[in-house]
Amino acid sequence: MTMSEGGFVFNQLNEFNIVTNKISSIGVKFDDEVRSLLILSSLPKSYNDLVMVVSNYASSLNTLKFDDVVGVILL
């Protein structure tokens, strides 16, 4: 599930949440870090700089929170 170049990030986030909620409903649990990595990896190449910044920031904090990642993506 990768966002196409020129696609709307809001639509990607909605689709991502729908898919992860469906998977969670059958008992598969995603922690914040896994969800964060999955959404970052679903972004197109034009988001590579943003992904790098978020990754470096998370490395300095030793944590990656989904809500923080979404907040940065939506800026």
MORASUL-V720182 format. One record per backbone hydrogen bond with DSSP energy under -0.5 kcal/mol. CO is the residue of the C=O (numbers start at 1). NH is the residue of the N-H. E is the energy in kcal/mol with one decimal. If there is no record, write none. Layout:
co;nh;e
CO;NH;E
CO;NH;E
This chain:
co;nh;e
4;7;-2.5
7;9;-0.6
8;12;-1.8
9;13;-2.5
10;14;-2.2
11;15;-2.6
12;16;-2.7
13;17;-2.5
14;18;-2.2
15;19;-2.5
16;20;-2.8
17;21;-2.2
18;22;-2.1
19;23;-2.4
20;24;-2.4
21;25;-1.8
22;26;-0.5
23;26;-1.1
23;28;-1.5
24;27;-1.9
27;29;-0.5
31;35;-2.4
32;36;-2.5
33;37;-2.4
34;38;-2.5
35;39;-2.4
36;40;-2.3
37;41;-2.2
38;42;-0.8
39;42;-0.6
40;43;-1.1
42;3;-3.3
44;47;-2.2
45;48;-2.2
47;51;-2.6
48;52;-2.3
49;53;-2.2
50;54;-2.6
51;55;-2.5
52;56;-2.6
53;57;-2.5
54;58;-2.6
55;59;-2.2
56;60;-1.7
57;61;-1.1
58;62;-1.5
58;63;-1.5
65;69;-2.3
66;70;-2.8
67;71;-2.2
68;72;-2.0
69;73;-2.5
70;74;-2.3
72;75;-1.1
